[in-house]
């Protein structure tokens, strides 16, 4: 059975070298930890740093030949590569130029192995118009298959109208946008005080990404661009499990607003959600979203998602190199779902969505 993975991270060595040589902050530094293992620090300022990634993760992220060997060993036919580190601290010009350079480098790897790799384009959203232009360049000139972006930009979520040119461009080009998890905005980190483990994959990642996706739905963007397709990893960042509750809330609040008089007087949109979007939220999740199995290799979850939104909307992904390719392949090969659905998830849906 053919297998294509679509949340597979690749960072060109150029990016690591660029960040390490950077004089301004943020920058990165390679050090030895207490156990003598090589690891990396992320410096926010001259006085503040936090642990970043272990050296082994950096090595795997930058090693395209190693990725090929892993694919051959585990039976994976193709990966859709992506580059998405959060570097909001850059100004718009520097970030845009860096991401353009990275896209050009990744395109060379894809060109070298066109039967094994495709790629999402990376977009620096601080300049949304430039990001929309880069999406068009990457699709039309570099042959990329869509865009991967993060849920917020310095705490501002991507449903803000200033970012709509990116989504308009994706809809016009008929390519999907993958929303990849990110740490919560800095001002919300205090909510995790005392439990830093909750900030990332355990809760903060899915919470922020699902929240950003719901904001997009509520913004009306899918009524504006009905063909726009969004991809969410990790079984949909929990959204498929909430469909009835989303719709009941959408319907029960007809004719009501939850805003205060002061908020209304200050110009806030007082219309209830049922007047802001034409359809209940579940409609958009079932028609404008795909979900992947990345990092969620659990049969009950997959069976539920297939029943809730349909196997036509589910895609295979690993989240490599942070998750095991071997575990992901063994899971999809052994899971108890119809063979036809398994073929859709492993490659047919992806081939159609990405025009492979």
C-alpha positions in Angstrom: 0.0 0.0 0.0 1.3 3.4 -1.0 2.0 5.8 2.0 2.4 9.6 1.9 3.1 11.6 5.0 2.2 15.3 5.1 3.4 16.7 8.5 7.1 16.0 8.1 9.5 18.7 9.2 12.7 19.6 7.4 15.0 22.5 8.4 17.8 23.4 6.0 21.2 23.7 7.7 21.2 27.2 6.4 18.5 28.1 8.9 20.6 26.8 11.9 23.7 28.5 10.7 21.8 31.8 10.1 20.4 31.7 13.6 23.7 30.7 15.3 25.6 33.5 13.5 23.0 36.1 14.2 24.2 39.0 16.4 20.8 40.3 17.4 18.3 38.4 19.4 16.7 35.9 19.1 19.7 33.6 18.4 20.7 30.0 19.2 23.7 28.5 20.9 25.0 24.9 21.0 26.0 23.8 24.5 26.6 20.7 26.6 23.9 20.0 29.2 24.5 18.7 32.7 24.8 15.1 31.4 27.4 16.0 28.8 25.0 15.8 25.9 25.0 18.4 23.1 21.9 20.5 23.1 20.7 24.0 22.0 19.6 27.1 23.8 17.3 29.8 22.4 18.4 33.2 23.6 15.5 35.8 23.7 17.9 38.5 25.0 21.4 38.8 26.5 19.9 37.8 29.9 17.2 35.3 29.1 17.3 31.9 27.4 15.4 28.7 27.5 16.3 25.1 26.4 15.6 24.5 22.7 16.0 21.2 20.9 18.5 18.4 21.6 21.3 18.0 19.1 19.8 14.7 17.8 16.6 16.5 16.8 18.5 19.2 14.9 20.5 16.6 13.1 17.4 14.7 12.0 15.6 17.9 11.0 18.5 18.9 8.7 19.3 15.5 7.2 17.4 14.9 4.0 19.5 11.8 3.1 18.7 10.3 6.5 15.0 11.0 5.9 15.2 9.0 2.7 16.8 6.1 4.5 14.1 6.2 7.2 11.4 6.2 4.4 13.0 3.2 2.7 13.3 1.3 6.0 9.7 1.9 7.0 7.9 1.7 3.6 7.0 5.3 3.2 6.7 6.4 -0.5 6.6 10.2 -0.2 6.8 13.0 2.4 5.4 16.5 2.1 8.1 18.6 3.8 7.5 21.6 6.0 9.5 24.3 7.8 7.7 26.2 10.5 9.8 27.4 13.5 8.2 30.4 15.4 10.4 33.4 14.7 7.9 36.2 15.3 10.7 38.3 16.8 12.2 39.1 13.4 11.0 42.3 11.6 8.9 41.8 8.5 11.7 42.4 6.0 14.2 40.0 7.6 11.7 37.3 8.2 10.3 37.5 4.7 13.8 37.3 3.2 14.8 34.4 5.4 11.7 32.4 4.5 12.1 33.0 0.8 15.7 31.7 1.0 14.5 28.6 3.0 11.8 27.9 0.4 14.4 28.1 -2.4 16.7 25.6 -0.6 13.8 23.2 0.1 12.8 23.4 -3.5 16.2 22.1 -4.5 15.8 19.0 -2.3 12.4 18.4 -3.8 13.8 18.8 -7.3 16.6 16.3 -6.5 14.1 13.7 -5.3 10.8 14.6 -7.1 9.3 11.1 -6.6 10.0 11.1 -2.8 9.3 14.7 -1.7 6.9 17.5 -2.1 6.7 20.6 0.1 4.6 23.2 1.8 5.8 26.7 1.5 6.8 28.6 4.6 5.2 32.1 5.1 6.3 34.9 7.3 3.0 36.5 8.2 4.2 39.8 9.7 3.8 41.2 6.2 0.6 39.4 5.0 0.7 40.9 1.5 4.3 39.7 1.0 3.3 36.3 2.5 0.4 36.0 -0.1 2.9 36.9 -2.9 5.4 34.3 -1.6 2.7 31.7 -1.6 1.9 32.4 -5.2 5.6 32.3 -6.1 6.2 29.1 -4.3 3.2 27.3 -5.9 3.6 28.7 -9.4 7.5 28.8 -9.7 8.7 26.2 -7.1 5.9 23.7 -7.4 5.0 23.7 -3.7 1.7 22.1 -2.8 0.3 24.5 -0.1 1.3 26.6 2.9 2.0 25.8 6.5 1.4 28.6 9.0 1.1 29.0 12.7 -2.0 29.9 14.8 -1.0 33.4 15.8 1.6 36.1 15.1 2.9 37.7 18.3 -0.4 36.8 19.9 -2.7 38.0 17.1 -4.7 35.2 15.7 -4.8 34.5 12.0 -8.5 35.2 11.6 -7.7 38.9 11.7 -8.7 40.5 8.3 -5.1 41.6 7.7 -4.2 37.9 7.1 -7.0 37.2 4.7 -4.9 37.9 1.6 -3.0 34.7 2.4 -6.2 32.6 2.5 -7.5 34.3 -0.6 -4.4 33.4 -2.4 -4.6 29.8 -1.3 -8.2 29.5 -2.4 -7.4 31.0 -5.8 -4.5 28.7 -6.3 -6.5 25.7 -5.1 -3.9 24.7 -2.5 -4.5 23.9 1.2 -3.2 25.7 4.3 -1.9 23.6 7.1 -2.2 25.2 10.6 0.6 23.8 12.7 0.7 24.0 16.5 2.6 26.8 18.3 3.1 27.8 21.9 0.4 29.9 23.5 0.9 33.7 23.2 3.3 35.1 25.7 0.6 36.9 27.7 -1.3 33.5 28.2 1.7 31.6 29.4 0.9 32.6 33.0 -2.1 30.3 32.8 0.3 27.4 32.7 2.3 28.6 35.7 3.7 25.6 37.7 2.9 23.1 34.9 5.3 23.9 32.0 4.7 20.4 30.5 1.2 21.6 29.6 2.4 24.3 27.3 3.4 22.1 24.4 2.0 18.9 22.8 0.2 17.8 26.0 -2.3 20.7 25.9 -1.1 24.1 24.8 -0.4 23.1 21.2 -3.8 21.5 20.4 -5.7 24.1 22.5 -4.1 27.1 20.6 -4.5 25.4 17.2 -8.1 24.3 17.7 -8.9 27.8 19.0 -7.3 29.5 15.9 -9.3 27.1 13.6 -12.6 27.9 15.4 -11.9 31.7 15.1 -11.4 31.2 11.4 -14.8 29.5 11.2 -16.5 32.2 13.2 -14.9 34.9 11.1 -16.9 34.0 8.1 -13.8 33.4 5.9 -15.3 30.2 4.5 -18.4 32.0 3.3 -16.1 34.5 1.6 -13.8 31.7 0.1 -15.9 28.5 0.0 -13.2 26.5 -1.7 -10.6 27.3 0.9 -9.2 24.1 2.5 -7.5 23.9 5.9 -5.5 21.0 7.3 -5.3 20.3 11.1 -3.0 17.7 12.5 -3.3 15.4 15.5 -6.9 14.1 14.7 -8.1 17.7 14.1 -6.8 19.2 17.3 -10.0 17.9 19.1 -12.5 19.8 16.9 -14.2 16.7 15.4 -15.1 15.5 18.9 -17.1 18.7 19.6 -19.3 19.0 16.5 -22.8 18.6 18.2 -21.9 21.1 21.0 -20.6 23.6 18.5 -23.8 23.5 16.5 -26.1 23.6 19.6 -24.4 26.7 20.8 -24.5 28.3 17.3 -28.3 27.6 17.1 -29.3 28.4 20.8 -27.7 31.9 20.6 -29.7 33.1 17.7 -31.0 36.6 18.4 -28.7 37.0 21.4 -25.4 38.7 22.0 -23.0 38.0 24.8 -21.4 41.4 24.6 -21.7 44.1 27.3 -23.3 47.5 26.4 -19.8 49.0 26.7 -18.3 46.6 24.2 -21.2 47.4 21.8 -20.7 51.1 22.3 -17.0 50.7 21.5 -17.9 49.2 18.1 -17.8 45.5 18.7 -19.8 43.3 16.4 -22.9 42.5 18.4 -24.5 40.1 16.0 -24.9 36.6 17.2 -22.7 33.9 15.6 -25.7 32.5 13.7 -25.8 35.8 11.8 -22.1 36.0 11.2 -21.8 32.7 9.4 -24.2 31.1 7.0 -24.0 27.5 8.3 -23.4 25.7 11.6 -19.8 25.2 12.5 -19.9 21.5 11.8 -20.7 22.3 8.1 -17.3 24.0 7.7 -15.4 21.4 9.6 -16.8 18.7 7.3 -16.4 20.7 4.0 -13.4 23.0 4.6 -11.1 21.0 6.8 -8.9 17.9 6.5 -7.4 16.3 9.6 -4.3 14.1 9.9 -3.4 11.3 12.2 0.0 12.8 13.1 1.1 11.9 16.6 -2.2 10.3 17.4 -1.8 6.7 16.6 -4.8 5.4 18.5 -7.5 3.3 16.9 -10.5 4.6 18.9 -9.7 8.2 17.9 -9.2 7.3 14.2 -12.4 5.2 14.0 -14.4 8.1 15.6 -12.9 10.8 13.3 -13.7 8.6 10.3 -17.3 8.3 11.5 -17.7 12.0 12.4 -16.3 13.7 9.3 -15.7 10.8 6.9 -12.6 9.0 5.8 -12.4 11.3 2.7 -11.3 14.0 5.1 -8.5 12.1 6.9 -4.8 12.1 5.8 -1.8 10.1 6.9 1.0 12.0 8.7 3.7 11.2 11.1 5.1 14.5 12.6 8.6 13.3 11.8 11.2 13.4 13.1 9.5 14.1 16.4 7.4 11.0 16.1 8.4 7.5 14.9 7.8 6.7 11.3 7.9 3.0 12.2 5.2 3.4 14.8 3.0 5.4 12.4 3.3 2.9 9.6 2.7 -0.1 11.9 -0.4 1.7 13.2 -2.0 2.5 9.9 -1.3 -1.0 8.5 -2.8 -2.8 11.5 -5.7 -0.5 12.4 -9.2 -2.1 12.0 -10.9 0.1 9.4 -12.1 -0.8 6.0 -9.4 -1.4 3.4 -10.9 1.3 1.1 -10.8 3.9 3.9 -7.2 2.9 4.7 -6.2 3.5 1.0 -7.9 6.9 1.1 -6.1 7.9 4.3 -2.7 6.6 3.2 -2.5 8.2 -0.2 -5.7 8.7 -2.3 -7.0 11.7 -0.3 -3.5 13.3 -0.3 -3.0 12.7 -4.0 -6.3 14.4 -4.8 -5.8 17.3 -2.4 -2.3 18.1 -3.5 -2.7 17.1 -7.2 0.1 14.6 -6.9 
